[in-house]
Amino acid sequence: MSTAIDALVARAQDALAEYASFTQEQIDHIVRKASVAALHHHGELAVLAVEETGRGLFEDKAVKNMFACEHVTHSIIKQRTVGVISHDEITGITEIADPVGVVAGITPVTNPTSTAIFKSLIALKTRNPIVFAFHPSAQNCSVAAAKIVRDAAVAAGAPKNCIQWIAEPSLEASGELMNHPGVALILATGGNAMVRAAYSCGKPALGVGAGNVPAFIERSAKVGRAVNDVVLSKAFDNGMVCASEQAVILDEPIATEAMAEFTRLHAYVVNADEKRKLEEFIFGVHANAKNCGEAKLNAKVVGQSPVWIAEQAGFTVPEDTSVILAECAVVGPQEPLTREKLAPVLAVLRAKNAEEGISLSEQMVNFDGLGHSGAIHSNDQSVIDEFAKRVRAVRIIENAPSALGGIGDIYNAFMPSLTLGCGSYGRNSVSNNVSAVNLVNVKRVGRRNNNLQWFKVPAKTYFEPNAIRYLIDMKNVERVTIVTDPTMTNLGFVDKVIDVLNRRRNRVHLQIIDRVQ
C-alpha cells in the first residue's frame, strides 16, 4: 500500500507545481464549473449514498449535496486566494496567499458525497491538490462525487491530478496517507478515533469533535416554532448531522405545551419499558446499571429510521413517527440516552427555570460534546446572553434548527461548511466552520516605516508684535529653549529675548539652539 500512497502524493505534488502559475480568474472559473457539475448530479449522488451506506434519507442527502455546491461556492467565490490578496498603503502591509500544499481529505459515512464535494471545492479554490481517504462503507458514492468534481475541474483547466483518492480504502491506508511526509495538512471529518489519529500525525490537522447538542426551550420562546425546529432538525437525514440536537430541555411552565406539540408532529414518547429496550439496543447498557459507564454507541443505529430502530429494540412505533423521545432524569453516564446518538432519538429533560435549563445544557456539552454546538430557543435576550456565556460550545444557534443552523448560511450568517471546528474545548485547532480561508498560508510583506516622531506644542502661542513682553509675567516658566538660526543670533534678536527673561522674578534655565538651517 505504501507504494500506492507514494504515487498518489507524488502526482499531487506535480499538480501543486502546476498550480503555481494559475491566476485568481482561472481558479474562480474552475470552481464555478466544478460546482455546477456537482449540482447537476446532486440527486443521483444522493441515491448512490443511500443505497451504498443504507443510512439516511434521499431527499436530505440531496439537500446536503446542493448545500455543498451552492452555499459553499457562493460564500468563497469572491475570496481572493491567489497571489496578492490585500495591500494597505497606510500600514505598508501586503498579504500574499499561498497554498498549504497537498491535503489529505478524510470523509465520513454520514455525509459522504456532500463532504467529498465540499472538500474538493475548497481545495480547488485554494490551489491545494487533495488526496481522499473515503470511508470504506461509502467508497463508491464518494468516488462518484469526487470524479464529477475532478472531471469538471480538469475540463475547466485544472491540473489532472488536482483531486485523487485511495482506490482500496482501509484504516491502514488512511494512516499511511495522513503520516506521509509529502502531505502538508489533514482535513479530517469522521469519528472520534479517526480525528484523534489525524491530530497525532505531527502536522497541521483540521478536525472536528463529537457533538452532544442541547436545545433549551425557555418559557419565553415561541413554543410551536421551537418544537418544529427541533423535530425538523433531528429528523433531517435521520439525525446524522453532527450539529443535530441530542437532548431537548424544556422549561417547566411550557413543558406540557411542548410535549403536546411534539406529539402533534408525530414524535413518539417511549414508556419506561421501551426506554430500557432503546438504551440496551443503542448503547448496550440501561440507565443506572452498574456498567452504564461502559456505554458504546451501536454503529448500526446511525442514520436509521425511528421505525427501524424501535423494531430492532423490541417495540413498535407508528410508520409516520418523526423522532423518538425518551424522558431522562439527569445528564451523565447513568442516562445513556443523554450521549451523542446520530439517529432520530432525542432525550427529554425538564428544568424548573432558566438557571437549571442552562445548567443542564452545560452538562450536556461537558459530558460528550465540548466545543461543538448548543441551541437556545428564547425571546429573552438576557437568557440568550447567559446561555452563550456559560455553554462551552463555539456555535450557539439562536431560535433555529441546530443541524441546519450549525452548518451555516441557512438560518444564520455562519460560514457554510460541512467540517465544524470545536476549538480548544474539543481539542481542535480551529473554532470556526472550516472553509477555504483555512487552506491558505498568508505571507505578509512589511514596508519599512520610521518610528513615529512627535513633539508637544504649548497650550498657547503668542504671535503679535512685541509678544516677548509677556515672558516677564507668564506663570510657571522655569525652563526656556530658544530655537532659531545663526542670523537671528547675530542680529541681536536672541539678546532681546534674554533681556526680557532676566526681568522675571525667578531665575530661568535657558537653552539656545541656533544652528537650525
N, C-alpha and C positions, 0 to 999 in steps of 0.2 A: 504493500500500500504506500510506503514512503516514496517509492519511485513515481507513483501516480500523483501524489501530492506535490512532489518536487516539480513535476511537469506542469501542473496547474499553476503553481506560483510563478514559475519561470515565464509562462505565457502571460500571466498577469503583469509581471514586471515589464515585459515588452510593451504591453498596452499602456502602462504608465508612462513609458518613454514617449510613445506616440502622442499621448495627451498633452505633452509639454507645449506643442505648437498650436493648440486649439485656442480659438478666441471665445469670448463670452457669447457672442452671437451664434457661433457654431454649437456650443454646448446647449444653449437655450432651445435651438432648433431640434436638436437630438432629443431633449427631454420632452418637448411637446409631441413629437412624433411617437415616441415610446409610450407616453401616457395615453394618447388617443388609441393606439393599437391595443393596449391592455383594456381600456374602457370598452372597446368594440367586442372583446371576448369575455366581459365580466360575467355573463350568465353561464356560459359553458364551463368556465373555470370554477364557478360555484358548484355546478353539478358534479364535476370531477372531484372536488374536495369532499363533498358529502358522500359520494359513492366510495371513495377510497378510504376515508377515515371512519365512516359510519357514525359521525358525530355532527351535531349542529343542524341548522335549517338552511335550505337552499336560498330562500328569499333574503335571509340576513347575511349569508356569506356573499351574495350578490351585492348587497348594500356595502359591505366592507370592501369589496373589490372596487366599487365605484368611489368610495371614500379615498382609498389609496391612490386612485388615478386622478380624480378631480380636485378634492380638497387639498391634498398634499401638493399637487402640482401648482395650483393657484397660489398656495402660500409661499412657494420657493421660487417661482419663475422670475420674479423681479429682483431677487437677491443677486448681488454680484459675488461670484465665486472664482473668477479668473483674473489674475494679474492685479493691477491697482484697483482696490475696491473703495478707497476713500483717501482724500487729501485735505488737510486742514491748513490753510495758508497762515492762520494766526499762530497756531502752536508749532507748525512745521512738522507735524506728524503725517507720514504717508503709510497706509496699510496695504499690504500685498498678500493675496490669498494663494496658497499652495495646497495641493492635495496632501492628505496624510500618508498615502501610499496604498499598498494592497490591503484590502479589507476582507476579513473572514466573517461571513454572514451566517449566523446560527438562527434557524427558524423553528417555530413550534408546530405541534399537531393541531392546536386550537384555531389558529388563524393562518393556515399555510400559504394559500395563494395571495391573500391580501398583504401579508408580511413580505413575501418574495417581491411583489410589485413595489411596495413601499421602499424597501431597502435598495432595490435596483435603481429606482428613480433618484433617490437622494445620492446614491453613489455616482450615477451619471452626471448629476448636477454639479458635483464637486470634483469630477475627473479622477475618481478613485476606482480602479478595477476591483470587482468584488468576486470572491470565490465562496459559494454557498456550501454549507453542510446542512442539508434538509433533514427534517425528522424522518426516520425510516418509515414510519406509518403514513407519511404524506409525501413520499418521494415523487411519485408520478405526477400528481396535480401541481406540486411545487415546481417541478421541472417544466411542465407545460406553461406555467405562468412566466418563469424566467426566460424560456425560449421566445415567447411572444415579445417580451420587452427587449431582449437582446437582438432579435432579428430586425425589429423596427429601428432600434438604435443604430445598428450596423448599416442598414439601408439609408439612414439619415447621415452617415459619415463617421460613426463612432468606430474605435478600434475593434477588430473582430473578436478579441478576447476580453472585451470590457466586462462581460458577465459570464461566469463559469460555475460549475458545481461538481461535487464529488459524485461519480456515477454509481458507486456501490456504498451507500451510507452505512455507518456504524459508529458506535461510541469511540472506537479506536481511531477511525479515520477523522472524526471531528477533533479529537485530541491532537492528532498529528498536525492538522491544519492550523489549529489555534496556537500551537507551540512552534510552528515553522518560523525560522529566523527571517524569512522573506515577507512575512505578514506584519504589517505595521500596526494594525488596530483590529480589535474584535468587536463586532456588533452583534450582541447576543440577546435573543429573546427565546425563553424556554422555561423549563422547570428550574427549581432552586439549585439542584445539583449541577446542571449544565452551566448556569450563570456563575456559580461559585468556581467551577472549573475554569471558566473564562477569566475570572479575576485572579486566578492563581498562576497565570501563564507568564507573568513578569513583563507584560506590555500593556499599553492602554487598552481598556475594555469598557464598552458602554453596555451595561446590562440592566436588568430590572429585577425588582424583588417581588415577593409574594404580596398579594393584595387581600386584606381582610376588611373590606369596606363596610363601615357602619352608615346607616341612613337614619338620622334622628328627625322624627316628625314632631315638632314642637307645637304647643297648643295654639299659637297664633297663625300657623300655616293654613293654606288653602288645602284642606284635608283631601278633598276629591282629586285635585290635581296632583298632590304629593303621592297618594297611593297609586294613581295611574302611572306616574313617573317610575315608581319602584317596580311595578308589575311589568311595564314596558321594558325597563332596563334589565330586570332579572330574567325575563323570558327571551330576551334578544339572543339569538343563536344558542338557545338552551343554556344560557348563563356562562358562556366560555370567555367573555371579555374579562380580563383580569381586574378591570375597574368596576365590575358589577357589584351590587350590594350583596353582602353576606349575612347581614342582620338588619332588621328594621327595629328601631327603638321608638316606642310610642309613648308620648306624654300622656299621663293618666286621664286628664279631662277629655281627650279626644280619642282615646283608645277604642272605645266601643264603636264610635262612628267609623274609625279607620278599619276595624276588623269587618264591619258590615260592608264597607266599600271594597275591601279585598275579596270578600265572598261574591259580591256583585260582578267583579272582574274575573270570576272563575278560579280564584285561588282556593286550594283545598287545605283545610286545617286538620292536622292529624290528631288522633287521640293518644292517650298515654301508651297503649299497646303498640300502635302504629309508629309512634315516635321511637320506641325502643327498637323495633324492627328496622326502621330507617337508619338509626345510628349504627346498628350492627352491620348493615349492608354497606353503608358508605365508609365507615371508619373502623369496623371490626371490633368495636367496643360500645358499651352503652353508658349512659350518664351515671356518674357516681360509682362506677365499677372500680375495683381496686387497680385495674390495669388501664384505666381511662387515659393515663398519661402516655400510653403506647399507641394511641390512635394513629392510623395511617390511612390516607385517602385511597380508596379503591379507584384505580385509574379507569376502570370500565364505566364509572359513573359520569365522567367528564363529558359534557355536551350531549347527554341523553335526555329524552323527553320525560316529563313528570309521570306519564302513564307507564313507561318502561321501567323507570326507577321504582315506582310503587309496586309493580308486578314482581320485579326481581327481589324486592324487600319482603314480599309476602302479604301484600294487601292490594286493594284496587281503588282507583280514583276515576272520576268521570273522564271520558275521552277528551272533553274540551278544557281540561284543567290547565291553567296558565302557569302556576307555580305551586309548590308545596310549602306550607307554612308549619313551623313547629315552635311552640312556645317553650322558652328556656328560662330557667330561674336566675342564672348568673352567667358571666362570661369567664371562660377558662377551660382547662383540661377536663374538668368534671362535667362539662356540657360540650361534647364533641361537635355538635352542630354549630357552635359559635366559631369554628375554624373556617378557613377558605375551602369552598366546595366546587366552584367552576361548573355548577349544574343548577337547574331551576329549583333549588331548595333553599329556603330562607328561614333563618332563626328569627323569632319574635321575642323582644324583651320589652318590659314595661318600666317606665320611670315616673316617679312621683312629681317631679318638677324638672325645670331646665338644668339645674345643677346636677341632678342624678343622670339625666339624659346625656349630658356632655361627659360625665364621668364614665358612663358605660361605653360611650364612643371611644374615649381614650383607651379603655381596657381592650376593646376590640382591636384597635390598631396596634397596641403594645403586645397583644397576645400572638398575633400571627400576620401582621401586615404593616410593620413600621415603615413610614415614609411614603406609602403608596397614595391612597385617596380616602377621603371622607365626604359624606354628603349631609347637608343640613337643609331642612325644609322649615322655614320660619319667615314671618313678616316683622319680627322684632330685631332691629339691627344690632341691639346690644347683645342678644343671644347669638346671632351670627358671628359677631366680633369675638365673643368669648370662646365659641366653638373653634374658630380659626386660630385663636391664640393658643389654645390648650392641646388640640388634637395634633399629634406629630405625623402629619401627612403633608406632602408637598403640593397636593391638589385638593382644594376644598371646593366641592361642587355645590353651588347655592341654588336651591329651588329648581333642580333639573335631574333627569335620569343620570345616574352615576356612570353607567357603562358608556353612554354616548357623550356625556359631559366630560369624562376623563380623557377621551381621545382627542377632544378639542374641535373647535371650529363649527360645531353643530348647534350647541346650546350656549356656547360662550366663546371667548376670543383666545382660548388656549391654542398653542401651536398644534395643528393636526398631526398626529403621529400614531404609529402602532407599536412604538417602543417607549415605554413610560418610565423615566428615571425616578428613583426614590431617594436620592441624596444620601448623605451620611447616615440618616436614620435607618435606611435599608441596606447600608454598606455598598452603596452605588457611588460612582464617580460623578454623576450628574443628577441634578434635581429638577430638570425640565423635561418636557416632551421632546424626545430626541428627533433631530431633523438635520438638514444639510449643514446648518451652522456648526454642528458638532463634528463634521468631517473635513474641516479645513484647518491648516496651520496658517495663522495670520502673522506675517512678518511686519515689523514696524521700523520704518526709517525715521530717525530723529534728526532734524536740521539743527545745526549749532545755533543756539540762542545765547546772547550775553545775559548774565545775571542782571536783574532789574536794578537800575541806578535811580536814586531819588534823593530829594532834599526837602526840608521843611521851609516854608515861606512864613514871614511874620504875619501875625494876625492883622496888622495894619501897615499900610505903605504910604509914606508922606512924600508927595511929589511936587508940590507947588514951589515957586521961587523962595529962597531963604528958609526952606523947611528945616535946615540943620539947627535952627534956634530951639526946636522942640527937644533936642538932645539934652538941654540943660535941666528940664523939669520932668522928663519922661520917667515913669516909675520902673523900678526893678531892673535897671540897667547896670550890670556888673561886668559883662564881657562884651567887647565890640570888635568886630572884624571888618576892616575896610578893604574891599576888593576893587581894584582899579588897574590902570596901566601906567607905565613909567612916565608918560607925558603928563598925566594929571598930577603926579607927584612933583615933577619938575616945575609945573606951572603954579604950584603952591596951593592947589585945592585941598590936598590932604592936610596940610598945615592948618587950614581954616577949620576943618572938622576937629582936629586935635585941640585947637584953641577952645572950641565950644565945649568939648568933653572935659577939659581941665577946669571949667567953671562949675562943674557939678559938685555937690557937697560930698559925695562918696568918690573914692578912688576907683577908676575903671581900668580893668586889664585890657590892653589894646594889642591887636594883631593887625599888621598891614600886609596885604598880598597885592603887590603892584607889578607883578611880572606877567599879568594876563595880556595876551596878544589879541 
